[in-house]
Amino acid sequence: MDYRLEKDTIGEIKVPADKFWGAQTQRSKQNFPIGTEKMPKEIIQAFAVLKKSAAKVNSALGLLDEKKADAIEYAADEVLAGRVDEHFPLVVWQTGSGTQSNMNVNEVLSFIGNEWLEQEGSDLRLHPNDDVNKSQSSNDTYPTAMHIAFVLKLEDHVLPAVDVLKKTLKEKADAFADIVKIGRTHLQDATPLTLGQEISGWHRMLEKAENMIKSSIPELKELALGGTAVGTGLNAHPEFAERVAKQISDYTGKDFVTAKNKFHSLTSYDETVFAHGALKALAADMMKIANDVRWLASGPRSGLGEIMIPSNEPGSSIMPGKVNPTQSEAITMVAAQVMGNDAAVGFAASQGNFELNVYKPVIAYNFLQSAGLLADSIISFNDRCAIGIEPNHEVIDKHLNESLMLVTALNPHIGYENAAKIAKTAFEENSTLKETAVKLGLLTEEEFDKYVIPEEMTHPK
């Protein structure tokens, strides 16, 4: 392999000739051969937005040559277009400040920008620290990139996915509004409700989760940039923080603002814990919905079988014709992963010491993984399962009519204890509620039919 020599403050180091990164990236690559988890692309792209914005503001403030700013913007656009992804090789398990990924971005932008400057016939050259990182520190750029990436992921991926499934469930709730079925509590028969009412509960879960996620986003829109090393803003222009936040907002279409207190934003990730908690709440809801779906669709002959879901693929390598609720299984595994991620995010966020939290990459990785998995699995569950949910009328009616809990409608007329006597006797003698009520002399057939009307039990007067 061909190499070129790059140098930093430690000395010279060989870098593969076809790679755009420099000495500090190469050192990180060699010093942290840990795992396969790469720095998320969303973080790299957020860095590109940040660096592009910072260059524009530094130029406007007279701190950076306009041509150099143009070169940085050109290079950042190459990153944003996804044309240089291979030049960001670093793993999550590196320095806890994310310094090496910040420098990876600085070095790659310098390399691309310098090629552009040379093609433009300019004698100017970019320096990763002096130009691309001007007015910045890894300590304020990495948390800024985190917040940019989190907001974009939540607003552009998670919330649209939730909205898709929410609409599907609303359509199902409306379509099945008159299908009366038996309810269940404690996995035991309970009083009736409609299939539409049952699904409306799922729909409301998504509405609530959506609102919780939305409520967390304004806190994430506060950016640490401008705090530099410890929050004081050393080596940054007094107007830099506010102007860059405005520039980032213009580029992304999101209303970012500079953080009110940079000492907080460098060392505390309470807003991230809160936002990921909302993702965990969504995961918990999806776990519940998916479990309900697979229980209700269980069978097809030996389970509940009250709803039918799409048959997407064979379910067994040995049992011919078996089909499994695989979309439910996939999304419940995602929910388990998100709940584990939440523990990692919470613990990592608790580890800020003095002026800096040094668990940033693991926070970013877990947050973005949770958001990405939820968005993808919700769309998959919607498209390959929820849309195809249909009632099995025959089974629903059978379970409803055989349920002993219809006896609850008799409480106001014959009392709890007499109603319980009917239910217990009917169960022991394997008879119907009506037959038992008449046999015990507690009601006539006409009275029973007057009082026990399942449809009216779903909308009590």
NORVENBEL-V142298 format. One line per field, one symbol per residue. psi: psi as a letter, one per 20 degrees, with the letter a starting at -180 (. if undefined). A space follows every 50 residues. Layout:
# NORVENBEL-V142298
psi=???
This chain:
# NORVENBEL-V142298
psi=pqqqpqqaihaqqppphjqirbghghgghhimmoaioqpqhhgghhgggg hgggggghghijipphhgghggggghhgghijikhijniqrhmbpiijgh hghggggghggghhgggghijqiqqqpgghghjpjrqhhhgghghghggg gggghiggghgghghggghggggghkhjoprprpqkkqqarqrqhhgghh hgghghgggghgghhighhiipqipiicgjihjpjqqhigghhhggghgg hhjqmqqqqhohhgihiplhhgggghhhhhggggghggghggghghjqci ijbgkhqprqohqqiqihopippqmhhggghhhgggghhghhggggghhi kppdjpplkghhggghghgggggggghggggghjfghjpqqngggghghg hipiiiihiigihiqgghghggggggghjlrrgggggghikhqrgggghh hnnhghiimq.
